[in-house]
Amino acid sequence: MIPFILIVLFLGAPAANAASDPPDTMFERVKPCTLCHGESDQAEQHVYYPRIGGKPAGYLYNQLRNFRDGRRHYQPMTILLENMSDDYLMDIARYFSAQMLPVYQPELHSLQSAERELAERMIFSGDPDRDIPACSDCHGRALMGKAPFIPGLLGLPRVYLSAQFGSWRNGGLARGQISDCMSEIAEKLTDQEINAIAKWLSIQVVSGNPEPAGNLSPGLTQRCSSIVQMEIES
């Protein structure tokens, strides 16, 4: 839980006049964000709080707006964002999007050959018979996302990935009740598939760049319309 004093001093608070106060910059304003999510140049990261530096601006904006408007549920985030305008949320999204990708040390899980085969099949081929698209269809062949809407999957701990799948399947605390394509897909995955995917992703080296969102197929654009929902002004 973020201390109350940080909430009071957070992003939208007026700049104080005392000479000892920090400068009124975005770097200073977003410090409560990095308290949990970490700085891009930090090697360590919390297993339940993802790094947000270098994520696509549209994705970050949508998540901030969803927390503020109650479409995604996590009380500390809702409190922090409840009085912020769309324009200010976009400023925050652009600030973090412009950062370099965070440092990530791949985890040291050993995968059995059957686990590796299962993970790579679901990630790069999916299962058409169950209407499960490949992860790479949305998140890109390099799994680094599609700008500006879809985040990359690399550089995330196994525990975090597994928890997100669980939230999508079960309507967990941090996920709202509005259905989206990931909720639908996660419900079709088995526990074995989720565990294999999460382990495989967590051991990969982070490299490459996001693809353009225009590469998303019309079918997936329609299926995931709740995610691909806004344009980024240049």
CORNORUR-V711906 format. One record per helix or strand of 3 or more residues. SS is the DSSP state (~ for helix, > for strand). FROM is the first residue (numbers start at 1). TO is the last residue. If there is no record, write none. Layout:
ss=(SS,SS)
from=(FROM,FROM)
to=(TO,TO)
//
This chain:
ss=(~,~,~,~,~,~,~,~,~,~,~,~,~,~)
from=(4,26,31,57,75,86,113,128,135,158,181,191,213,218)
to=(8,29,37,69,81,97,124,130,139,170,188,202,215,223)
//
